[in-house]
Each structure stands twice: as structure tokens, then as C-alpha cells.
Amino acid sequence: MKNWDLLCHTVINSLKENLAPFLTYHDWKHTEHVIRMAEYIANKENTPEEDIILIKTAALFHDAGFINSVADGHEEVSIKLAQHKLPQFGYTKSEIEIIAGMIQATAIPQEPKTKLESILADADLEYLGTDSFERIGTNLYYEIKHTNPNLSVPEWNEIQINFLQNHQYHTPYCIQYRTPIKQKNLELLVEQRSEK
């Protein structure tokens, strides 16, 4: 029997205690948001309850690798942490493999291969197609600026424009309801560029 509540509480507490303060985007609040969105999108996609718990578990661990590694390749570390922790909470070997696949699917560029991987990949970047895009993007800018102090706002906006142009959602729900707002966010950035 899986003990999701205890697992979630344990991992979130670990993130609160161990994540570096400069992680203004990849913080525990981001993990909580991705769990919520993963469950929301999964329900919109009529996902069975036993799969939703796996998606939420993958969301819980997807950025846990930031506890003890730099940004590049944190997904691998996240997967190792999940593989180490999950057997203690009643997860089977095959469930852990599915969870590992979902965590890997959040790596950029996203290339999910299954429905569950698509749901988590979309939950992770769902904010691109929302009104929170600018606020959350600013958090990410400050986080990146910590390791790249010379990054200017115009340079950051170019990075975001490129990212938005190359990104695509994978679930029918996000394709329908997030892509139009993502397009507007992209157009706003392009407008700002031409005003300079």
C-alpha cells in the first residue's frame, strides 16, 4: 500500500530544508504547483486513479535532483533519488520504472513517449501558457542570473522567445487550452523586442 501523504510530506520538507536559496524558480513551491497541475491535466485526460498517483509521484521527484546537483542533468539525480526512496513507500519496481520515464520526459527538449510522460512534461511547463508566465519567468531569470550574473533582460527575453517558439504541448488539454495563451505571451515578448 502506497503512503502518498507521508511521501509527499517527507520530500517537500526535504526540498524546503535543502534547496539552495538562489533557486527562485526550482523551489518547493514549483514542485507543489507541478503536482497540482499534473493531477489537474491527468483528470482532464480521463487518467485512471492508479496512474494519477504515479504521475503525482513523478512530479514530486522531478526536480529533487536540485538538492545536490547543478541544473544540467538534475533529472538523472532526481531519478536516482526516486529509485532509492520509493520502495520504502510501497512502490513496485515496474511503477518506479514508469516514474523514472516521466521524470526523464521533463528534460529539455521534452520528448515524452507515453501518455503519462506527456502529462508530466506539460504540467512542468504549463505556466508558459498562462497569465503567470511573466511572474514565473522572472523567478527563473533571477535563478539563472545567480550563475550567469551578466545576463541582461533583453538577452533573457531572447532566450524566452526561442524557448517559446520551439516548445510544444503534448496533451490534448494543454494543446487546446494553453497553446493560445502561450502564443500571446510570445507575441508580447516579440513586441517588447521591437520597442527597444
Secondary structure, 3 states (H helix, E strand, C coil): CCCHHHHHHHHHHHHHHHCCCCCCCCCHHHHHHHHHHHHHHHHHCCCCHHHHHHHHHHHHHCCHHHHCCCCCCHHHHHHHHHHHHHHHHCCCHHHHHHHHHHHHHCCCCCCCCCHHHHHHHHHHCHHHHCCCHHHHHHHHHHHHHHHCCCCCHHHHHHHHHHHHHHCCCCCHHHHHHCHHHHHHHHHHHHHHHHHC
